[in-house]
Amino acid sequence: MSGPVPSGEPVRPSRVERADRSRRTRRGVVWGVVAALVVVGIGTFLVTRGDDAATPSGDGQPGGSPDDPTMLALQVNGGPAPFLAVVGVPTEGTPFLMPLSSELNIVVPGQGETSTAGVAALPGDSMRVALSNMSGVWIEHFAVLTLRDLAAAVDAAGGVTVDLPEAYPTTGDVMGPGEITMSGAQTRAFLAGATDDAGVRWESLLSAILDGSSPPEVSAEVEADDLEAVNATLADAEGAEVLDMPTERVTSTNVVPVYPALDELLSGTLGTPIPVPVIVQNGSGEPGVGESVAVSILPEAFRTVLSQNAQSFDIARTAVFANGPDHEGEARAVTAALGVGRVRVAAVPSGVGDITIVVGKDFTA
C-alpha cells in the first residue's frame, strides 16, 4: 500500500513557462558539498521579498496534466540484489526503460546519498520519491514485486521470449545463447542465478517483457500505488528502448549518475524541463520533512541535491532563499508548490543549489 498522501496539489506552471525556466537553469549539479558551504552561502542573504505563499488548491498526490508523460518505478526483490528500473511513456516518441545498476548510489531526499539496496529497503512510495529525485521527473506510479510475483505474471502471459547474447548458468540449467521462451520458473531461476552479470540479465529480461504484444500483468498481491495504472503503463511501454544511464565509478563499488548528462537525456526523451537544484534544511524537527518537500516540489521540476538539518529545530516560518537574484522567480514557484514560505534573495550564488529551503513548523504535508 502507498504511504500517506501529501495534502495540496502543486500549482503547475504551463509547459511554455517550464520550458523557459529550463533554458535559464540548464547547468550541472554539484553533488556532495559539505554543509559548511551551505551555511556560509546563507550568510550572504540580504533582502527579504514577498508575502506568504498562497496555498495551492487541490488534493492528492502530485498529478500530471493530460499532456505529461507517464512514469513507473519498478522493483523486483528476491535476487542476489534488488532489481530496479524506471519505465517511461512519453506523450510523443518511443517508450523507454532505464535499468539501474546494483552499484548505483543516488541522493534520497531527507537521507542523502543511498545505495540501490538502501532505496529498495524503503516503502514503495518512498522508493518512488527517491527514483523521481534521481530522474528529476515526478514518477506517478510504482510497483514492488518479488521473483515469485514476476514468475506468476510470466506464466499467466504464456511465457516470455528472451534473446540471450550468451550462455547464462542457473541453479538447474544453462540458458542461451539464442532465443528462449522462458516459463515463470525459468524467469525466476534466471534472475536468482545472477552474479556479476545481474545487470545484463535484468536488462535482457525486462526488455523482452516490454517487447511482447501482451506484457505480463502484475497481480493484486504486489505493492503498488494503482494496480490498474501500473499494468496500463506496462502495456503502453510496449517496444520500449533501453536508455543507458550516464554514470561514473567513484570507488570500486560506488557508481553515481552523471549530471547534467542524465537530465539532458531524460529531458530530450520526455520533453520535460531540466530540474533546478535545491538544498533542503529541516528547521521544524519533524521526521520525513525532506521527503515531503520533495513530493511537493518534484512535479514542478525541482530536485533535492542536499538534505540536512538547519541550525535550529525551532524555526516557525519556512524561508525560501533564491541563491542569486536570477533565481527569485524560481523561489516564488517553490513557495507556491510548498504552500508556505517567504522568499529571500541572496547577493551571490551558493555554488551548490539555486534554491535553499529552510523548512519551518508552518509546513505540513
Steps between C-alpha positions, in 0.01 A plus 500: 500500500620851436602732785326811628360720228649850508241774522470764232565475131780723376414784267657396173655759269407461135720286278625818330594652836674180607690478173606861538613433854696194387690704245596754767608239751681240288822431681687226682404401853776489761452198727631423845605850611558528873246674720742777594483640148123523527517687829748748356276548197195573712700761689508714186121546479416867515148563375159365600223518243138395473228374728403151602421278206142423416407140569461304175154364438420134451565179688690178455836401363668738259326431174594563142299684241367293209799593283759377752694173449413193706772359725533179704754403767540121493671281759546123516630339820633154573813486287861544609424874503178695444419576136385857432394681183319810380250455217382804307229560241545842333204686355683476168773262396619157609450364854815421694630296789803593707636211710700609804834352594518313832809712576319830446486760778251788477394795716183412693308803635536513877768229508786602273696268274355149515573172322242322287475239776414780742247644256340158454466462879271806510120473478381501141378860500833619646690295240294681238600840647868400501495396133301813411767715663772312313313547172398861565151403379203407719425127465127449541488125557701227670489124541707274726504131406674188622654249262201277579263780392694548177501127428123480549448792260722336236311169530166680472623664178610166352872560547741765378736467204851626572790524256809425710838624371690220674458200730373574851525233771217455750451262791332243276620564145698717261292740292610636164657616291219579258126532526319322783141517621524502877236369736438670831732254677775561245456876533538473874808276471653731237494804730573307821813351345651839416846580632714771345273493194185600689458822305520325163245239604259761637524714187458202266195368682329836548559593135343171393199550729431844353570383145202265487158594373344395833734581792440297816260669743593534866247362744318648797751348745778744410568833671386773260339843509241417230505150357287587198724798415816289546376237255382768257844662507671165436265442205564850364875441527491227236810516284690709754859583417772472761647827625851460638530722804811719488705397804850517634684273742636686803621195696526131426142446619343845463342629179317834479288669231673757280322834490410693288533212249215303661277809513564575135428137405166489682402853400559417134310171531204623705481867402525601866699793649850469641449486881619788720740393782363563850651480851255397773560573871270363768428778747179348636643190664229284343616168353440441131509870408754448223283245322183707547668806350622291206148372433381862483775644280598213268196540271606863450848396374701555821745233623645462850880490475578536872293421812609606848378636831474873551687670784182482709187286515297794631451688173140611483472622141638337188748709302583444133833652402581590139873440475563799277259765363444303178316228693232706675230382259593138567489565876145632462405186307634293790290690756194440283577128490556481877201718586711691754818705513643848462743568217843638581761595243876454533756738359711214360439141386574217745682273255297203625134559418302778340242488782531432875188404697519537880189314610310643794221370718241660272567237230267202523472215252 
